[in-house]
Structure formats: structure tokens, C-alpha cells
């Protein structure tokens, strides 16, 4: 009894912690792209019984989110033109959502959004409870608690449980259904089967991808029944009957469960199954056929089959991944030992994961890890199982288990409240390098516009060019935004810019065709808002205007701006004359302007204390530009010593040796041989391309003449 009370207390504490983190973070995050449609759509279902808005998603979770709004003063703009247009045009739902939040309900928009998000948090709490119950049923009470710990501090679920979307609610109903179906397999009682069918029906009414539960449960049932029963407790002579009766029993159970599920799903559409089928046919109604999917710095029009493997690898907290892998190994070893574990439990974990990951690999709609949240219960359950097994081993393994839990809790705390843009330590720099791997709702979904408003106020910004993926008007958060003109993507003006992470990544699509200037490669942001909005400041000073002390913002160095840029750098250096970065940038500008003697003066200070191989390469090139090949060779030799695999460094070193050999003298042949050796190394590294040593010599000679 005492143990049960302690267990109940711990479960309650963890669930309250999960809810507190989710509520605390949802209050400081602005509206995401789907919420502007889902919440007013749900309210319209309640008040009109009309399902015209957002038909590509079933109505249940939108109605759950909108339920508290029934007791508010929220109004539906049913007289707005978008309401009528939505009957035939699915895209009109976005205009209706904007009118709902920022038209008729503008004064209460933030409050209504919070009201709609709170029921989603309750569904997240429900999911945590059923994960505990399922872990306890499959393994032990300790494993159930460990599973709940992993879920409570998972950045992935903390990111999405607080949003008015369909993703977490679907997982909650799925896990509840799985828990009751496991109860049926263990005890064979029809009430468990019926309850599993009800929750499966709720999952079908939550999101159309829940149709994957049909093959999932079909495979689980066939495998378990054909093996002669669910658990060793039920493998009695009565259960271990003929193959024919087993198949009949399995089919009967499935038919009953699926019948209940379909009935519940149809009730969510007012008892009209045809409405469900029509909605399922519009899942991709708003899909842009020209959209490019992004992964690991590459774009594809058809998607990547391995997208979700990579997404889960970088978006899931590493302690969860490590524990899940250990849990799989423990599970594989346990199943082979008679009497230690129910084989049905293994199938309950692995079949859903396999079916859903296979479907995900076949789906080219690669826009976010949120689309595979149904895979995570398997990770949590395996991880919880691993924690309990590690705790039963030696002291070192117990310490390792404790370290992983502390690591996870610390990760969750340090990521608060920026869970959407979270990336794990597999990227070395975590969230700061997320754009190298993923974009879209993995990084920017409109959630940080409110944070940008705070930044604007703190820095007293009176105008900022804005280009973000956010449904909320900038003025709602007091942002003095102006429209960013198309030419500014490659020629920014003086002033402030706020660019969304998704927009910055998308810029690479156009960069190859020469239409855009890639900001991520070219400019350094002055601030990041939640790792989803990058803030830049450009300063082009008029003559005689002193720059602010210590300011190191980016200055455009287009040809017509060179003199202005040079003035700015000289004035900035008056405040920091030994700044290596400033001297290096000024040397670049002076070389472009043909002022080589002045550039040589700056190069004396441009090296700094610990220059990188890349900086040394750049310095070598500049020294050659100003006619100082000896200094160039010295820097380039250091560059390739520091980074031997730096092929471009070896190419430039060969050119520097050739340039030096043109001076003649007793060391001429030595320089030529050194040049040949450097070029040979560069060639072995694949850095020379079609360039030959003879062509390089000819080029150097032409430059000299």
C-alpha cells in the first residue's frame, strides 16, 4: 500500500511538472502557422455544425481545443467573405483565421489562443499517464515511472503538446488504445477490446494518418494469436487450440475493434462516414506542388526516404536515443529467456514503430518531425525499460543511468521555452546549427514573433524589414515592420532586418540560379530570437558620421559603396585600431578599391593571436594581391600545416611559390619544386579540378606581365 501511494505521488508530480513546463512556455510563444486555422475552425464546428473549414484534418481535436472558447466572448466572422469562399476554396480558411483573431477578436486574440492551447496540454498529460500505465503493464512499475520521466522532459513533446495541432492528441489516443489492447491480449476480456476500439476511433477522428492503426493492429493480432496466445499466463490448453480457431478468433477480435473504431470516428462527423472519406481525400489540398523539401543542405522536389531517420536523430534528446537503443538490446535478450517477458509486449512495441516508420519513409511530405510523433512511445518505453535494467546492474551502470536522466532534465531546462527549434548535441553546437540539417516546422513556425517584439522594444528600433513565416501581423506585437523589398535580398539597405530561419534556408533554392544573395554564408546576425528569427543590422554611414564604439556589424562592399565602406572602417578602427577582424575586412575593401599600400598596412594587424587555417588562406591571398609573395608563402605554409587536408590552401601555396620564383635568384628552382610539390598534394586532395600545373605557371606569368 505504501509503495502504491509513493508511486501515485511520483506520477502526479511528473505529470504536474510536464503541465507546468508546457503552460509556462506556451504563454510566451506566439501563434504558429496551423493554429490560426485550427482554433477558429473548431469553434465554427461547435457553433454552426458546418465542417467547411480545414477539411484536411478531422474535427475532433480542433473541437477539443475550441471548447473553452464557447464560454468566452469570441465571435465568428460568419459575415466575412472568407466564410462563404471556404465552402469551395480551401485556401480561404487562412483569411478567415486572420479575421477571427486580428479582426473581430483582436483585443482578446492572445487570451483566446491560450484558452485553446490549455486542452492540448491536458491531452499531453493524458498521454503521459497512459505511457506510465503501458510501461507498468509491459515491464514493471519502475519501468512505467522511468518511461514517464523520459516523456516529461522530452523537448520534442514539450514543443508540440502546447499547440492547437493534431499531432500530440493523435499519439495520446493511440497509446491509450494500445494500453487497453494490451490488457485484452493479457486477460482476454471484451471490455478491454471495446475500450481499445473507442480510443482507436478517437485517433481516427484526430488525424487521418491514424488509418495506419488498421495494419498495425492487424499485424499485432495475427502475430500474437498465431503464436498461440498473448502471454504465457494465457497459454492454457483452452487458448492453445488449432490454427483455424486462432485465425477465426483473431479476425473476430479485429472486426469488433475496427467496427467500434469506425463508429466512433463517424460520430465525430455527425454520424456521416462519407464526410470522413471526403476529408481524407483533401489531406494534401493545400500542398504546394512546387515546394522543395530540405535535408542536410540539399533540396528535393520529391523528398528524402531517410528524412525522418535524420530528423529524429537530431531532434530527439540524446539521452532518450541512447536509452532506447539500450532498451532494444535488453528487450532482445529478455525475450529469448523463458518466463522473463511477454513476447506480445515486444510485438506491441516494435510492430507500430515498423509500420509507421515504413509509411513515413514512403511519404515525401518532409516538413517536420511532428509528423512521426507516433514513433516516440516506442522510444520512451524502451528507454524506460533500459533505465530499470541499468538500475539493477553494477554501480557504474546505475551512475550512468542517473547521469542520462540528469542530462535529459538539464537539456529540457536549458531549452526552455524554445522547444520547437531544439536540436540535440549530435550537431556539436546543438540548436545553433540546426539550419544545416532541417527547416520548416522543425525550426521556424511563427512561434517567436512575440520575442522579436520584445527585442525591438529593448533596442528602441523604429523600423525593421521583416521576412518571417508567421501568421500573426507584426503590428500586433508592436513591431514597426516594413515590407522587405525583393531587391533587398541581395542588396540590403542601411538599417535592421529580421529574417526567419525557414526563409534563410529557402534562399538557397534561388541562390543557384543567381537570383538571391545567401545571407547565412555572407552575413553575421547580431541576435537570434529563439533560434528561429535572425536579426541583422547594416550600417552605411554618411561622410563625417562616426560609427558607434565597438560596433562590428556587416557593411556591404558593393563597388559603388567602396569609398563609404572604407570611411566607415577607418572610423571604426579609431575606436579599436588592433581589431584583427576589422583590419582584415578593411584590407579586403582596400584591395577591391585598388589601394594596395593602405591594404598592406592593415594586414599587419589582421592576423590576430590564433588565426584559423581559413583566415591564413585569406591573408595569403591578400598578401599576393598587394605584391608581397614572401609574406603570402609564410601564411599559406602555416595554413596547410594547421590543416593538411586543406586542398585550396595547397593550390594557393603553389601559386605563391610560383609568384616568388618569378623574382629569380639562387632559390628560383627551389621555389618551383616547392610549387610542384604543393600542386601535387592539392591534386591528390581533389582540389585542382581541371587546372594543370602548366596552366598555373602560365597564369602567374600572365599576371606578372
Secondary structure by P-SEA (a helix, b strand, c coil): caaaaaaaaaaaaaaaaaaaaaaaaaaacccccccccaaaaaaaaacccccccccccccaaaaaaaccccccccccccccaaaaaacccccaaaaaaaaacccccccaaaaaaaaaaaaaaaaaaaaaaaaaaaaaaaccaaaaaaaaaaaaacaaaaaccccccaaaaaaaaaaaaaaaaaaaaacccaaaaaaaaaaaaaaaaccccccaaaaaaaaaaaaaaaacccccccccccccccaaaaaaaaaaaaaaaaaaaaaaaaaaacccaaaaaaaaaaccccccccbbbbcccccccccccaaaaaaaaccccaaaaaaaaaaaaaaaaaaaccccccaaaaaaccaaaaaaaaaaaaccccccccccccaaaaaaaaaaaaaaaaaaccaaaaaaaaaaaaaaaaaaaaacccccccccccccccccccccccccccccccccaaaaaaaaaaacccbbbbbcccccccccccccccccccccccccccbbbbbcaaaaaaccccccccccccccccccccccccccbbbbbbbbccccccccccccccccccccaaaaaaaaaaaaaaaccccaaaaaaaaaaaaaacaaaaaaaaaaacccccccaaaaaaaaaaaaaaccaaaaaaaaaaaaaacccaaaaaaaaaaaaaaaacccccaaaaaaaaaaaaaaaaaaacccccccaaaaaaaaaaaac
